[in-house]
Amino acid sequence: VAKDLGLQLPELSDRAVRLLDKGRTQYFTLHGKTGHLVTAERIDREQLCRLVEQCVLRCELIVEGEM
């Protein structure tokens, strides 16, 4: 995420970069030392998308300040 946004790792915390997942469970998080987007917990496709062929999890990335 840091690389894709063109930010250095310290800027992730300086700019209060955070992820917002829709729903009750947060499936993704930012790894503080690498800036990588990682899964926060095991994701069970069968439980989330039982009757849907294409399973999509959406989240938003919020970055404070101008890019």
N, C-alpha and C positions, 0 to 999 in steps of 0.2 A: 504494500500500500504506500509506504513512504517513497519508494522508487517511482511508482506510477504517478504520484502527486508531485514529484520533483522536490521532496522535502528531505532534510537530514533527520536522523532519528530523534535528536533532542527537540526538534520542532513539533513532533507528534504530541508531546505533552505540553509544550509551550503554547500551542494553538488549540489545545483541548480537543484533539481529534477523538471522536467516539463513534461507536456503531449503534444504530437503533434497529432492532428487529421488530417486525409486526407480530403481535401475539404475545403470549405469556412467557414463552421460553426464548432465551437468548442462545442461538446456536453458534454464533461466531464471536470472536474476540480478536483484538490486536495484540500480538506478542510484543511486549514492551522493549525487549532487547534487540529484536530483529526488524520490527515493523511489518511482519508478515500477518496476513489474515489467516487465522487458524480456527478449527472447530472447538467450541467451548465444551462440548460433550459429544457422546456418541449420537449419531443421527440415524434413526430407524426409519428407512423409507417406507417399509410396509405399514408402519403405524401412522405416518404422516399423510401418505398418498395412496391409501388402499385401493381406491377405485379409479385412479387417474394414471394414465400411461406416462405422461411427462410430469415429473415432480420438480417444482421450482421453489426454492427458498429465497426470499428477498430480504434485503436489509439496506439501510441507508447509512452513509458515512457523512458525519457532520464535522466540518473544519471551520473554526472561528477565524475571522480575518479574511482579507482579500487574497486571492490566488494570483 
